[in-house]
Amino acid sequence: FEDSKIGINEVMKLKPKLFRMKTENENSDKHLGFIAQEVKEIIPQAYLEEGEDDNKFIGLQDRPIIAALTKAIQELKADNDILKSEIEILKNK
């Protein structure tokens, strides 16, 4: 096991999109998610490709994205704690 370094920098590169699947018509509700090929460049562990040629499915696994989001929250919390400490120091001067 090793700690992941995939965190806030990678999460900030993700671009959430509204979309419809190719099999859906234009009246279908749009899904919220990501374009798999874009995510592959940022969090390759999330990219999923199954099948071949006309039967190829390209998609994403949620777990690596959730792990990156968790790491990002941890990084933000650490930064926030530092800022709070600095504010307290300034208040006490």
C-alpha positions as CSV (number, residue, x, y, z in Angstrom):
1,F,0.0,0.0,0.0
2,E,1.0,3.6,-0.5
3,D,-0.7,6.9,0.0
4,S,-2.2,8.5,-3.1
5,K,-1.0,11.9,-4.3
6,I,-4.0,12.3,-6.6
7,G,-6.0,15.1,-4.9
8,I,-6.9,18.7,-5.2
9,N,-4.8,19.5,-8.3
10,E,-6.4,16.6,-10.2
11,V,-9.9,17.3,-8.9
12,M,-9.6,20.9,-10.1
13,K,-8.9,19.7,-13.6
14,L,-12.1,17.7,-13.8
15,K,-14.9,19.2,-15.9
16,P,-18.4,18.1,-14.9
17,K,-20.7,17.8,-17.9
18,L,-24.4,17.4,-18.6
19,F,-25.0,14.9,-21.4
20,R,-27.2,12.3,-23.0
21,M,-26.1,8.8,-24.0
22,K,-26.0,8.0,-27.7
23,T,-29.0,5.6,-27.2
24,E,-31.2,8.3,-25.6
25,N,-33.3,10.8,-27.5
26,E,-33.2,14.6,-27.1
27,N,-36.2,14.6,-24.8
28,S,-34.4,12.3,-22.3
29,D,-33.2,13.9,-19.0
30,K,-29.5,14.8,-19.1
31,H,-27.0,12.9,-16.9
32,L,-24.4,14.7,-14.8
33,G,-20.9,13.3,-15.0
34,F,-17.6,13.4,-16.8
35,I,-16.3,12.6,-20.3
36,A,-14.3,9.4,-19.8
37,Q,-11.6,10.3,-22.2
38,E,-10.9,13.6,-20.4
39,V,-10.8,11.9,-17.0
40,K,-8.4,9.2,-18.3
41,E,-5.8,12.0,-18.7
42,I,-6.3,13.2,-15.1
43,I,-7.2,10.0,-13.1
44,P,-6.3,7.1,-15.3
45,Q,-7.4,4.6,-12.6
46,A,-11.0,5.7,-13.2
47,Y,-11.1,4.9,-16.9
48,L,-12.8,1.8,-18.0
49,E,-12.9,0.2,-21.5
50,E,-14.6,-3.1,-22.2
51,G,-15.3,-5.0,-25.4
52,E,-14.1,-4.5,-28.9
53,D,-15.0,-2.4,-32.0
54,D,-18.7,-1.9,-32.3
55,N,-19.4,-3.4,-28.9
56,K,-16.8,-1.3,-27.1
57,F,-18.0,0.4,-23.9
58,I,-16.0,3.3,-22.5
59,G,-16.9,4.6,-19.1
60,L,-15.7,5.4,-15.6
61,Q,-15.4,3.8,-12.2
62,D,-16.5,6.0,-9.4
63,R,-14.2,4.7,-6.6
64,P,-11.0,6.3,-7.9
65,I,-12.8,9.6,-8.4
66,I,-14.2,9.3,-4.8
67,A,-10.7,8.6,-3.5
68,A,-9.4,11.7,-5.3
69,L,-12.2,13.8,-3.9
70,T,-11.5,12.5,-0.4
71,K,-7.8,13.4,-0.7
72,A,-8.8,16.8,-2.0
73,I,-11.0,17.4,1.0
74,Q,-8.2,16.3,3.3
75,E,-5.8,18.7,1.6
76,L,-8.3,21.6,1.9
77,K,-8.9,20.8,5.6
78,A,-5.1,20.9,6.3
79,D,-4.9,24.3,4.5
80,N,-7.9,25.6,6.4
81,D,-6.4,24.5,9.7
82,I,-3.2,26.3,8.9
83,L,-5.1,29.5,8.1
84,K,-7.1,29.3,11.3
85,S,-3.9,29.0,13.3
86,E,-2.4,32.0,11.5
87,I,-5.6,34.0,12.2
88,E,-5.4,33.1,15.9
89,I,-1.8,34.1,16.1
90,L,-2.7,37.5,14.5
91,K,-5.6,38.0,16.8
92,N,-3.3,37.5,19.9
93,K,-0.7,40.0,18.8
